[in-house]
């Protein structure tokens, strides 16, 4: 059986914005941040800090930096491959941090995509590239053209990361959804609280009273301002996808990090974790939307989650066809588990039959589109 | 002779400045080398031109070109120098590779489902690829520069020559900027050195002037040093340290916290000392040689009388 890991990252520190340290350290003066950045950019310092620090958020950041520092995208990918049997395939998800509010990118987003193309050039069958769309980049029509261009060049799907500061129902995404539905192009969308979020100094007004391309009956969105990290939870709630799914019910959409919200967060969030988990589950089982999926990336490190997932599969066998395997490499380094420990542990936890569905059968369906046929 | 104490004092002070400058230069060089300042300066210079936020960070791509990545010291330290012909080849080939990269697509065989990369519709030849890459860039100062190389060349060798010439001029300009930066850096190092060694040029000069034995010993050592070393190339920080130690065994040099406790006026003296040291050892050595010659000339008649 060929394994499909439907959620991995291979971008490096070069692809992040200049002010990345402002995450969690925004209260420090700029010169202190600059000094810290220089220290963290030393590999030995990052390694030492990783050993000494116990704060999960800091460790997450450092693990991320360390991989980013040690490698080019190609090296990260080769490293990832080592953990899996030959012939395994990996969905590689880039991120465009240009609008995250932390300053200019070190290298333009297009260059990150160039790098990924170089990786795929070396591993054309094993590396399945997705292209991240941030609707703030351009107009509705141009965003579609942008996606179309990369799909025609061999990209296999679309990545969305709404906590960077946009809603799934953003009017500038409508044409992208239309294209994705027409061509059965898979979309992976980050759907958990926590992680990277919009870190600009002020929340734009459009966050508080957003426009939808398909507002629900009488539906006007109004959200109360909160701290950025907490406010960005509004972007990931499964209800935000209702407008999208009503207009594009055949859309092939994957809610990433399914189950992460069952895990106890370290910080206060807007929504109850169970609410998000159940919300996604309800959508997955809704027959009006036959092409919805969820991946268990990151969540799978937690044994309690594997147990719960197994129980849910027994209660709702239809759910087994809706979940795909993914690990969120290399974010999972913060849990101090190697990639093989993660995937082999999960495989053992859920059993071979379920794992085959999650890592092979479901991904094959999910990834097949007018542009790519999974085998 | 009436001028002798003044000349001997000048010789002694200049000699101390030569030695201190040598130590400061050594410390500065160590610092520059340890943190690969030259390599980072060169990278920043290229970043200023080739890291184009509108298009691509071509500096990163250039540094990944095998011709340049092979210049990394132990695979890690940025190169401190790039030969001009390496640069021009790396630039043209990077641009050609960029043009190819924009045309790569992946095609899936409908039967075997194998995916293969295909480069579509790219011109043959480095020159043509370079031209296509430049034409494909969004308008930016970098595009203007790369285009200017094209304007003056009809083929690959002319293009290489054009970019080589530009790089050479840019590096010449860069060496001036680097010298200016080094001057500031040397001042900082000198400032810490004078505090560490409690070297206040004003107090030191006064002590040498007022102490006949001290003045004679130091000036004699200075004359010997000047005569033995026609240039500074044979003198390094180690020799400077040995000379200072030898002098210290013979007489107590008017330097150091044990001989000069802190006074507020030291602050002005330190700044002045640091400024003078940052002029560099060659400057003071040159001046020392001239003053030693003056001393020789001025002492010649009295010798003949004797």
Interface residues (C-beta under 8 A of the other chain):
Chain A: X14 X104 X105 X106 X107 X108 X110 X111 X114 X117 X118 X120 X121 X124 X125 X152 X153 X154 X372 X373 X375
Chain B: X53 X54 X55 X56 X57 X60 X98 X101 X104 X105 X106 X107 X108 X110 X113 X114 X115 X116 X117
